[in-house]
Amino acid sequence: MAFTPLHDRVLVRRIEGEDKTKGGLIIPDSAKEKPAEGEIVSAGPGARKDSGELIAPSVKAGDRILFGKWSGTEVKLDGEDLLIMKESDILGIIS
């Protein structure tokens, strides 16, 4: 993919959730919420302090993350639906 985010932004691929509940009920597509879990595809070089010093991002490509429900901007790159969001919209890294 020929896309690199700028500054402290990251490119995220959503990871789809389960189609069944723990009890075995099948969830129809119309009732599913968009997943708030994803994988970092690429990350920008980081933010800059007022002094011009670069602050490296805390995430890297391949990290699994949780993010807010309304975080990011949806884009379509190479036929794939992805999200571009600021690093500050990321709630945490799943290890």
Rosetta silent file (secondary structure, phi, psi, omega in degrees, C-alpha in Angstrom):
SEQUENCE: MAFTPLHDRVLVRRIEGEDKTKGGLIIPDSAKEKPAEGEIVSAGPGARKDSGELIAPSVKAGDRILFGKWSGTEVKLDGEDLLIMKESDILGIIS
SCORE:     score description
SCORE:     0.000 S_00000001
   1 L     0.000  134.925 -176.440    0.000    0.000    0.000 S_00000001
   2 L  -100.845   55.062  179.448    1.402    3.391   -0.967 S_00000001
   3 L  -137.610  128.945  176.337   -0.001    5.432    1.931 S_00000001
   4 L  -128.104  122.483  178.249    1.847    6.803    4.953 S_00000001
   5 L   -65.642  153.597  177.985    0.009    8.839    7.619 S_00000001
   6 L   -97.410  157.789  173.490    1.456   12.199    8.643 S_00000001
   7 L    53.250 -125.780 -176.106    2.394   13.439   12.116 S_00000001
   8 L  -102.429   30.638  178.846    0.746   11.451   14.954 S_00000001
   9 E   -96.395  155.212  179.093   -1.896    9.758   12.817 S_00000001
  10 E  -131.452  152.102  176.107   -2.268    6.003   12.274 S_00000001
  11 E  -103.427  125.196 -171.700   -3.936    3.868    9.610 S_00000001
  12 E  -124.394  137.469  172.427   -6.138    1.154   11.158 S_00000001
  13 E  -103.551  123.391  177.998   -7.863   -1.947    9.762 S_00000001
  14 E   -65.344  143.945  174.353  -10.956   -2.924   11.761 S_00000001
  15 L  -106.370  118.378 -176.787  -11.023   -6.468   13.128 S_00000001
  16 L   -67.437  142.348  179.944  -14.491   -7.947   12.789 S_00000001
  17 L   -81.682 -175.560 -179.085  -16.118   -9.376   15.917 S_00000001
  18 L   -71.421  151.968  175.853  -17.784  -12.712   16.443 S_00000001
  19 L   -89.887   -7.616 -179.164  -21.007  -13.666   14.621 S_00000001
  20 E  -127.684  152.784  173.297  -22.290  -15.505   17.702 S_00000001
  21 L   -81.867  172.421  178.151  -22.759  -14.611   21.348 S_00000001
  22 L   -62.432  -27.397  179.101  -21.179  -16.702   24.094 S_00000001
  23 L   -81.594   -5.988  176.964  -24.555  -18.412   24.492 S_00000001
  24 L   100.528    1.110  178.576  -24.574  -19.476   20.836 S_00000001
  25 L   -75.704  138.147  178.988  -27.069  -16.955   19.433 S_00000001
  26 E   -86.159  131.106 -179.113  -26.285  -15.749   15.918 S_00000001
  27 L   -95.749  121.226  178.775  -26.124  -11.964   15.568 S_00000001
  28 L   -71.069  155.666 -178.761  -27.577  -10.640   12.276 S_00000001
  29 H   -57.525  -34.731 -177.754  -25.578   -8.046   10.308 S_00000001
  30 H   -68.826  -20.751 -178.623  -28.241   -5.388   10.909 S_00000001
  31 H   -98.396   -7.013 -177.496  -27.805   -5.675   14.701 S_00000001
  32 L   -77.396  143.734  171.636  -24.002   -5.631   14.751 S_00000001
  33 L   -94.278  156.826  176.302  -22.093   -2.573   15.874 S_00000001
  34 L   -65.546  136.835 -178.294  -18.901   -1.522   14.154 S_00000001
  35 L   -67.303  146.428  178.416  -15.993   -3.136   15.980 S_00000001
  36 L  -105.653   24.798  178.533  -13.850   -0.936   18.218 S_00000001
  37 E  -124.207  142.137 -178.611  -10.849   -3.214   17.779 S_00000001
  38 E  -156.347  178.929  179.083   -8.315   -2.962   15.001 S_00000001
  39 E  -123.284  133.911  178.806   -4.817   -3.554   13.731 S_00000001
  40 E   -70.951  123.416  176.203   -2.335   -0.784   12.942 S_00000001
  41 E   -87.620  -46.272  175.671   -1.456   -0.880    9.231 S_00000001
  42 E  -156.796  157.857 -178.746    0.988    2.031    9.389 S_00000001
  43 E  -130.739  148.400  177.411    1.869    4.919   11.680 S_00000001
  44 L   -74.060  176.671 -176.804    3.203    8.396   11.048 S_00000001
  45 L   -71.136  -19.466  178.562    6.581    9.613   12.334 S_00000001
  46 L   123.844  171.552  179.850    5.037   11.230   15.428 S_00000001
  47 E   -85.014  168.426  177.959    3.997   14.598   16.808 S_00000001
  48 E  -119.461  139.760  173.592    6.294   17.559   17.393 S_00000001
  49 L   -74.521  171.017  176.983    6.803   19.538   20.582 S_00000001
  50 L   -60.954  -28.814  179.782    6.799   23.340   20.495 S_00000001
  51 L   -77.984   -8.111 -179.567   10.595   23.161   20.432 S_00000001
  52 L    96.264   -5.506 -179.857   10.448   21.071   17.225 S_00000001
  53 L   -71.154  137.904 -178.189   11.570   17.839   18.894 S_00000001
  54 E   -81.325  132.665  174.811    9.883   14.713   17.513 S_00000001
  55 E  -104.173  110.789 -176.987    7.768   12.591   19.880 S_00000001
  56 L   -65.823  144.864  178.939    7.814    9.009   18.561 S_00000001
  57 L   -68.769  153.336 -179.878    4.451    7.171   18.426 S_00000001
  58 L   -85.173  -11.466 -178.565    3.677    4.523   21.062 S_00000001
  59 L  -114.950  160.663  178.493    2.206    2.128   18.477 S_00000001
  60 L  -139.898  167.662  178.998    3.689    0.400   15.450 S_00000001
  61 L   -57.684  134.862  179.363    2.415   -1.561   12.448 S_00000001
  62 L    99.976  -16.690  179.024    0.939   -4.897   13.504 S_00000001
  63 L   -68.721  139.816  172.411   -0.252   -3.782   16.980 S_00000001
  64 E   -93.150  131.410 -173.902   -3.826   -4.733   17.947 S_00000001
  65 E  -130.886  163.375  168.134   -5.621   -1.776   19.513 S_00000001
  66 E  -112.937  140.550  179.083   -8.908   -0.638   21.039 S_00000001
  67 E  -139.527  165.193 -178.242  -10.306    2.720   19.999 S_00000001
  68 L   -65.143  155.849 -175.834  -13.375    4.856   20.700 S_00000001
  69 L   -58.773  -39.608 -176.893  -16.681    4.147   18.984 S_00000001
  70 L  -106.859   21.884 -177.174  -16.674    7.367   16.928 S_00000001
  71 L   -77.865  147.852  169.806  -12.901    7.665   16.445 S_00000001
  72 L    82.006  172.742  177.676  -11.211    8.265   13.128 S_00000001
  73 E  -119.163  127.295 -178.633  -12.170    9.027    9.570 S_00000001
  74 E   -77.841  132.987  177.135  -13.245    6.196    7.291 S_00000001
  75 E  -135.081  159.232  176.765  -11.346    5.962    3.998 S_00000001
  76 E  -118.269  115.583  179.461  -11.218    3.443    1.179 S_00000001
  77 E  -124.249  127.372 -178.832   -7.694    2.551   -0.017 S_00000001
  78 L    53.603   36.003  178.448   -7.023   -0.181   -2.586 S_00000001
  79 L    77.319    9.018 -177.682  -10.647   -1.314   -2.234 S_00000001
  80 E  -115.944  135.640  177.754  -10.326   -1.829    1.530 S_00000001
  81 E   -81.216  121.213 -178.526  -12.214    0.142    4.204 S_00000001
  82 E  -131.281  170.853  177.280   -9.725    1.605    6.701 S_00000001
  83 E  -121.472  141.252  169.582   -9.641    4.288    9.401 S_00000001
  84 E  -112.992  125.452 -179.307   -7.267    7.202    9.846 S_00000001
  85 E  -143.581  161.244  174.956   -7.122    8.461   13.425 S_00000001
  86 E   -75.458  151.839  179.167   -4.899   10.395   15.777 S_00000001
  87 H   -60.534  -30.622 -178.801   -2.797    8.373   18.174 S_00000001
  88 H   -69.153  -16.181  176.563   -4.630   10.055   21.064 S_00000001
  89 H   -79.108  -11.493  179.984   -7.892    8.365   19.933 S_00000001
  90 E   -79.479  128.094 -178.156   -6.385    4.961   20.733 S_00000001
  91 E   -84.610  -31.842  179.952   -7.543    3.649   24.122 S_00000001
  92 E   179.209  167.193  178.369   -4.973    0.878   24.478 S_00000001
  93 E  -104.178  133.518  178.374   -2.875   -1.878   22.938 S_00000001
  94 E   -92.119  123.228 -177.828   -4.034   -5.495   23.215 S_00000001
  95 L   -99.297    0.000    0.000   -1.115   -7.797   24.022 S_00000001
